[in-house]
Amino acid sequence: MAETDWRESVVRAYACYVQTKTDSDRVREFARREYIEPTRARHESSVRIVAGDVQKAVRLNNRAPLVCQALKSSKFLDDNHLVLEKWEGPPSGMSTTVAFTYRLLNYREKAPGLRPEWPFSQLRGIAKEVFISLGGGEAFIQQERGAQTRLSPHVPSGESANFREY
C-alpha cells in the first residue's frame, strides 16, 4: 500500500515538472536532444537547424518567433557549448524558414566571451570632437537655451517656452 502511494506521488511530481516547462524550454530541449547530441556523437563540428522543423516536432502552431528566439538565445548557446555561425532567412529572422548553423565547441572550450557588437553602438561618441570644439556638452546646451530665449522675447526669463504656465 505504501509503495503505491510513493509511486503516485512520483508520477504527480513528474507531471508538475512537465507542466512547468515553458514552450521555449521545450524547443531548446528538443533541439539539444534531436540535433546537438546526435551531431556530437557523430563527431561533426557543425549542425544546421530549421525553425519550422522544430516548431512542427514540438507541436507548436504559429510560434515561429518563439522558436527562433529560443534557438538563438544565449541560454541555448551557452548550455550546449555552441557558437551561432550564421542564420539564413527573411530579414526579420522570425520565420519557419529560418535556418541556424551552429559550430559545436568542445566542452572544455569556451565560447568567445564577447557577443558580436550591436552596430548602433559603433556610433557612440561620434560627436565627441564636435562638442569639445563647442566648449563641451553643457556649454552647447546653455548656448542653445540662450538662443531660444533670444528668439522668444515674450517668455519671461527663468521660464521655458515649452513649459510656460498660463
Secondary structure as UniProt FT lines:
FT   HELIX           2..20
FT   HELIX           23..31
FT   HELIX           32..36
FT   HELIX           37..41
FT   TURN            42..43
FT   STRAND          46..50
FT   HELIX           51..57
FT   TURN            58..59
FT   HELIX           64..71
FT   HELIX           74..79
FT   TURN            80..81
FT   STRAND          82..88
FT   TURN            91..92
FT   TURN            96..97
FT   STRAND          99..104
FT   HELIX           119..123
FT   TURN            124..127
FT   HELIX           128..133
FT   TURN            134..135
FT   HELIX           137..151
FT   TURN            153..154
FT   TURN            157..158
//
